């Protein structure tokens, strides 16, 4: 089973999504966060099985929300770099993935 690391950029993306959905309906932000975290945890088993969509980034699709989880994978570790609403302009997503990456901010190996 692989370790999961989440970059501070991806944590910011999660927070942005939480705030957006919480504004739509109180409590929906918590549900969003729970669903995305579950999708990320699944990468412990499926990391590296998804399609590479941009440079070295794999993309996993959220089961519930229209979000993509962009990550890299090696033998032991999955590093999540972005969690992006896929309804956004594709150019925005490319720019988001091309910006300098911060170091992983959180270990989710549990």
One Martini backbone bead per residue (centre of mass of N, CA, C, O) as a GRO file, in nm:
protein
  110
    1UNK     BB    1   0.097   0.036   0.022
    2UNK     BB    2   0.062   0.364  -0.022
    3UNK     BB    3   0.155   0.675   0.023
    4UNK     BB    4   0.013   0.994   0.122
    5UNK     BB    5   0.054   1.313  -0.032
    6UNK     BB    6  -0.021   1.664   0.042
    7UNK     BB    7  -0.019   1.953  -0.082
    8UNK     BB    8  -0.070   2.282  -0.019
    9UNK     BB    9  -0.220   2.332  -0.284
   10UNK     BB   10  -0.435   2.108  -0.245
   11UNK     BB   11  -0.543   2.220   0.024
   12UNK     BB   12  -0.641   2.484  -0.103
   13UNK     BB   13  -0.838   2.355  -0.298
   14UNK     BB   14  -1.015   2.224  -0.084
   15UNK     BB   15  -1.096   2.486   0.057
   16UNK     BB   16  -1.229   2.619  -0.187
   17UNK     BB   17  -1.445   2.399  -0.223
   18UNK     BB   18  -1.571   2.419   0.051
   19UNK     BB   19  -1.662   2.718   0.032
   20UNK     BB   20  -1.840   2.690  -0.213
   21UNK     BB   21  -2.039   2.465  -0.100
   22UNK     BB   22  -2.115   2.610   0.165
   23UNK     BB   23  -2.260   2.847   0.015
   24UNK     BB   24  -2.485   2.676  -0.115
   25UNK     BB   25  -2.483   2.464   0.150
   26UNK     BB   26  -2.500   2.383   0.452
   27UNK     BB   27  -2.268   2.099   0.469
   28UNK     BB   28  -2.152   2.054   0.176
   29UNK     BB   29  -1.853   2.099   0.240
   30UNK     BB   30  -1.815   1.846   0.414
   31UNK     BB   31  -1.896   1.646   0.195
   32UNK     BB   32  -1.682   1.720  -0.006
   33UNK     BB   33  -1.436   1.657   0.170
   34UNK     BB   34  -1.504   1.362   0.225
   35UNK     BB   35  -1.508   1.264  -0.071
   36UNK     BB   36  -1.221   1.352  -0.155
   37UNK     BB   37  -1.068   1.198   0.065
   38UNK     BB   38  -1.163   0.923  -0.030
   39UNK     BB   39  -1.040   0.941  -0.313
   40UNK     BB   40  -0.750   0.971  -0.208
   41UNK     BB   41  -0.729   0.708  -0.040
   42UNK     BB   42  -0.760   0.519  -0.291
   43UNK     BB   43  -0.461   0.572  -0.397
   44UNK     BB   44  -0.318   0.351  -0.233
   45UNK     BB   45  -0.424   0.136  -0.463
   46UNK     BB   46  -0.450   0.324  -0.755
   47UNK     BB   47  -0.188   0.448  -0.790
   48UNK     BB   48  -0.099   0.474  -1.140
   49UNK     BB   49  -0.376   0.380  -1.309
   50UNK     BB   50  -0.403   0.634  -1.442
   51UNK     BB   51  -0.407   0.886  -1.651
   52UNK     BB   52  -0.198   1.079  -1.828
   53UNK     BB   53  -0.261   1.443  -1.886
   54UNK     BB   54   0.007   1.601  -1.764
   55UNK     BB   55   0.288   1.519  -1.800
   56UNK     BB   56   0.319   1.359  -1.477
   57UNK     BB   57   0.001   1.366  -1.446
   58UNK     BB   58  -0.241   1.227  -1.289
   59UNK     BB   59  -0.605   1.136  -1.312
   60UNK     BB   60  -0.860   1.154  -1.080
   61UNK     BB   61  -1.199   1.089  -1.027
   62UNK     BB   62  -1.458   1.187  -0.878
   63UNK     BB   63  -1.755   1.033  -0.773
   64UNK     BB   64  -1.935   1.311  -0.703
   65UNK     BB   65  -1.755   1.535  -0.810
   66UNK     BB   66  -1.623   1.771  -1.061
   67UNK     BB   67  -1.326   1.634  -0.993
   68UNK     BB   68  -0.970   1.650  -1.001
   69UNK     BB   69  -0.689   1.439  -0.926
   70UNK     BB   70  -0.358   1.546  -0.910
   71UNK     BB   71  -0.076   1.319  -0.966
   72UNK     BB   72   0.188   1.130  -0.838
   73UNK     BB   73   0.390   0.822  -0.893
   74UNK     BB   74   0.535   0.558  -0.713
   75UNK     BB   75   0.615   0.280  -0.546
   76UNK     BB   76   0.534   0.439  -0.243
   77UNK     BB   77   0.409   0.720  -0.369
   78UNK     BB   78   0.153   0.969  -0.339
   79UNK     BB   79   0.121   1.295  -0.498
   80UNK     BB   80  -0.076   1.567  -0.431
   81UNK     BB   81  -0.124   1.882  -0.625
   82UNK     BB   82  -0.439   1.871  -0.721
   83UNK     BB   83  -0.786   2.012  -0.687
   84UNK     BB   84  -1.014   2.024  -0.962
   85UNK     BB   85  -1.246   2.184  -1.134
   86UNK     BB   86  -1.360   2.057  -1.449
   87UNK     BB   87  -1.530   2.326  -1.537
   88UNK     BB   88  -1.292   2.456  -1.606
   89UNK     BB   89  -1.067   2.591  -1.782
   90UNK     BB   90  -0.816   2.423  -1.929
   91UNK     BB   91  -0.604   2.651  -1.900
   92UNK     BB   92  -0.621   2.677  -1.597
   93UNK     BB   93  -0.530   2.391  -1.532
   94UNK     BB   94  -0.252   2.408  -1.664
   95UNK     BB   95  -0.148   2.645  -1.495
   96UNK     BB   96  -0.186   2.507  -1.222
   97UNK     BB   97   0.019   2.270  -1.293
   98UNK     BB   98   0.272   2.469  -1.376
   99UNK     BB   99   0.314   2.565  -1.116
  100UNK     BB  100   0.490   2.577  -0.858
  101UNK     BB  101   0.572   2.337  -0.625
  102UNK     BB  102   0.502   2.223  -0.326
  103UNK     BB  103   0.539   2.068  -0.059
  104UNK     BB  104   0.427   1.841   0.119
  105UNK     BB  105   0.177   1.877   0.396
  106UNK     BB  106   0.063   1.566   0.417
  107UNK     BB  107   0.011   1.267   0.592
  108UNK     BB  108  -0.204   0.971   0.477
  109UNK     BB  109  -0.092   0.723   0.645
  110UNK     BB  110  -0.334   0.475   0.786
   0.00000   0.00000   0.00000
